[in-house]
Amino acid sequence: MLPYSTADFRMICRRCWVSGRVQGVWYRGSTRREAENRGVTGYARNLPDGRVEVLACGPQTAVDALCDWLWQGPAHAEVSDVQCEFVTLPPPADFTTG
């Protein structure tokens, strides 16, 4: 048996929409920091309806961990919902906010 899972190396992308008090609380910047710490690329951007959209690409275990973290967010965030879907996209070179 291998000491690691094949999910550690399988590259995936997930797009998530985060609802609640997630704008004006440094949510995007915190997401970028968490993504970079996990080796995940993509983006976090504010949407006009008050949600934050996150694209996360990288090793499955790292992307899954980031998507779990989205429920927490930074200290002043109040996350009410996170909806994610798998997407087939070329992974971006880095993680950006916009």
FIBALUM-188980 format. One record per residue (C-alpha): residue number from 1; residue in three letters; chain; x, y, z. Coordinates in Angstrom, 3 decimals. Layout:
% residues N
  num  residu  chaine        xx        yy        zz
  NUM     ALA       A         X         Y         Z
...
END
This chain:
% residues 98
  num  residu  chaine        xx        yy        zz
    1     MET       A     0.000     0.000     0.000
    2     LEU       A     1.267     3.462    -0.886
    3     PRO       A     1.858     5.982     1.932
    4     TYR       A    -0.160     8.569    -0.007
    5     SER       A    -3.378     8.721    -1.936
    6     THR       A    -3.615     9.158    -5.696
    7     ALA       A    -5.929    12.087    -4.855
    8     ASP       A    -2.813    13.885    -3.584
    9     PHE       A    -1.612    14.176    -7.198
   10     ARG       A    -4.798    14.328    -9.290
   11     MET       A    -5.236    17.895   -10.560
   12     ILE       A    -8.747    19.345   -10.445
   13     CYS       A   -10.548    22.685   -10.643
   14     ARG       A   -13.612    23.673    -8.631
   15     ARG       A   -15.650    26.866    -8.907
   16     CYS       A   -17.393    27.954    -5.715
   17     TRP       A   -19.851    30.665    -4.772
   18     VAL       A   -19.686    31.878    -1.183
   19     SER       A   -22.693    33.646     0.367
   20     GLY       A   -23.124    35.631     3.570
   21     ARG       A   -21.118    38.529     4.943
   22     VAL       A   -18.127    37.923     2.672
   23     GLN       A   -17.434    41.312     1.086
   24     GLY       A   -15.580    44.053     2.945
   25     VAL       A   -14.122    41.597     5.484
   26     TRP       A   -10.865    40.683     3.652
   27     TYR       A   -12.383    37.426     2.407
   28     ARG       A   -10.674    37.480    -1.006
   29     GLY       A    -7.247    38.302     0.425
   30     SER       A    -7.562    35.596     3.062
   31     THR       A    -8.637    33.107     0.405
   32     ARG       A    -5.592    33.986    -1.696
   33     ARG       A    -3.290    33.454     1.318
   34     GLU       A    -4.915    30.074     2.095
   35     ALA       A    -4.718    29.020    -1.564
   36     GLU       A    -1.061    29.978    -1.918
   37     ASN       A    -0.200    28.113     1.296
   38     ARG       A    -1.790    24.988    -0.224
   39     GLY       A    -0.293    25.359    -3.719
   40     VAL       A    -3.691    26.139    -5.264
   41     THR       A    -4.123    28.540    -8.196
   42     GLY       A    -7.233    30.374    -9.377
   43     TYR       A    -9.010    33.514    -8.231
   44     ALA       A   -11.397    35.064    -5.744
   45     ARG       A   -13.616    37.914    -6.913
   46     ASN       A   -16.583    39.863    -5.645
   47     LEU       A   -19.876    39.458    -7.470
   48     PRO       A   -22.488    42.233    -7.804
   49     ASP       A   -25.006    40.200    -5.762
   50     GLY       A   -22.765    40.224    -2.644
   51     ARG       A   -21.277    36.748    -3.066
   52     VAL       A   -17.634    35.866    -3.684
   53     GLU       A   -16.746    33.551    -6.575
   54     VAL       A   -13.688    31.336    -6.087
   55     LEU       A   -11.909    29.227    -8.686
   56     ALA       A    -9.537    26.712    -7.093
   57     CYS       A    -7.204    24.510    -9.174
   58     GLY       A    -4.519    22.127    -8.012
   59     PRO       A    -4.038    18.752    -6.345
   60     GLN       A    -7.405    17.345    -5.251
   61     THR       A    -6.552    17.183    -1.553
   62     ALA       A    -5.361    20.818    -1.561
   63     VAL       A    -8.431    22.045    -3.483
   64     ASP       A   -10.748    20.088    -1.182
   65     ALA       A    -9.037    21.599     1.881
   66     LEU       A    -9.416    25.119     0.483
   67     CYS       A   -13.079    24.508    -0.346
   68     ASP       A   -13.632    23.334     3.239
   69     TRP       A   -11.867    26.468     4.521
   70     LEU       A   -14.246    28.659     2.483
   71     TRP       A   -16.928    27.850     5.100
   72     GLN       A   -14.730    29.486     7.748
   73     GLY       A   -13.151    32.464     5.992
   74     PRO       A   -11.443    35.271     7.892
   75     ALA       A   -12.429    36.335    11.407
   76     HIS       A   -15.076    38.934    10.446
   77     ALA       A   -16.772    36.870     7.730
   78     GLU       A   -20.141    35.233     8.318
   79     VAL       A   -20.494    32.502     5.708
   80     SER       A   -24.039    31.249     5.205
   81     ASP       A   -23.527    28.991     2.172
   82     VAL       A   -20.848    27.591    -0.122
   83     GLN       A   -21.812    25.948    -3.408
   84     CYS       A   -19.051    24.275    -5.454
   85     GLU       A   -18.906    22.473    -8.767
   86     PHE       A   -16.133    20.709   -10.646
   87     VAL       A   -15.083    22.491   -13.833
   88     THR       A   -12.791    21.575   -16.699
   89     LEU       A   -10.502    24.534   -17.232
   90     PRO       A    -6.809    25.045   -17.784
   91     PRO       A    -5.414    25.942   -14.351
   92     PRO       A    -4.233    29.546   -13.985
   93     ALA       A    -0.541    30.175   -13.231
   94     ASP       A    -1.226    31.814    -9.864
   95     PHE       A    -3.996    32.914    -7.502
   96     THR       A    -5.433    36.392    -8.008
   97     THR       A    -8.088    38.585    -6.476
   98     GLY       A   -10.158    41.013    -8.434
END
